Amino acid sequence: MLYPLAALTLLLTFADHWTTYLCLRAPVDGWHVVEANPVVDALFQVSGLVGGLVIDSVFTVFAVGFILYTTRFRKRVKEGFLAFIALTTGYAVVNNLSAISALGISPLGVG
């Protein structure tokens, strides 16, 4: 179950980053859209949207790799941690998709 959870975490992270990009890449008339996570918002302020997403992606890949291959934690602890990350990231994706729908933005990034 460890490797499928790691793959799910990475897939949901990609979906979160894509939907975050769509929501924040350009202003939408009549809307004020912001990043809800203050740590990630600070990263965007320092590195820009794309730079922040790249940094976050690299950090996530390294963190998931560490979780997979470290011997410091038992398998159940690793699975629990990855499940928590997948759940919270999945929530962010659902929230972003809701915002995309409300904003009238294409989830494919076209138009």
ZIUR-V396933 format. One record per residue. N is the residue number from 1. OMEGA is omega in whole degrees, 0 to 359 (none if undefined). D_CENTER is the distance of its C-alpha to the mean C-alpha in Angstrom with 1 decimal. Layout:
# ZIUR-V396933
N,OMEGA,D_CENTER
N,OMEGA,D_CENTER
This chain:
# ZIUR-V396933
1,183,21.2
2,183,19.4
3,175,18.5
4,177,17.4
5,177,15.0
6,179,13.7
7,178,13.4
8,178,11.7
9,180,9.0
10,178,8.6
11,179,9.0
12,176,6.5
13,177,3.8
14,180,6.1
15,178,6.5
16,181,3.5
17,179,4.6
18,182,7.9
19,175,8.4
20,178,7.5
21,181,10.0
22,182,12.4
23,189,12.6
24,187,13.2
25,181,15.1
26,178,18.4
27,176,20.2
28,183,21.2
29,177,24.8
30,182,25.3
31,171,21.7
32,185,20.2
33,181,16.4
34,173,14.5
35,184,11.3
36,181,11.8
37,184,10.5
38,178,13.6
39,179,12.6
40,177,9.8
41,178,12.5
42,177,15.0
43,178,13.2
44,180,13.2
45,182,16.8
46,190,17.8
47,187,16.2
48,183,15.6
49,183,12.6
50,179,12.7
51,179,13.8
52,178,11.1
53,178,8.3
54,179,10.8
55,179,11.4
56,179,8.0
57,180,8.0
58,178,11.5
59,181,11.2
60,179,8.9
61,179,11.5
62,180,14.2
63,179,13.3
64,177,13.1
65,177,16.3
66,180,17.9
67,181,17.4
68,192,18.8
69,178,21.8
70,175,22.8
71,182,26.0
72,184,25.5
73,176,24.0
74,183,25.4
75,181,23.7
76,178,23.3
77,178,21.5
78,179,19.0
79,179,18.5
80,179,18.2
81,179,15.5
82,178,13.4
83,178,14.2
84,179,13.1
85,180,9.6
86,180,9.5
87,182,11.1
88,178,9.1
89,175,5.7
90,176,8.3
91,179,9.7
92,179,7.0
93,179,7.3
94,178,11.0
95,179,11.2
96,178,9.9
97,176,12.3
98,178,14.9
99,178,14.7
100,178,15.0
101,181,17.9
102,181,19.5
103,182,19.2
104,180,20.7
105,176,18.3
106,177,18.2
107,177,15.0
108,179,16.4
109,179,16.6
110,174,20.4
111,none,23.0
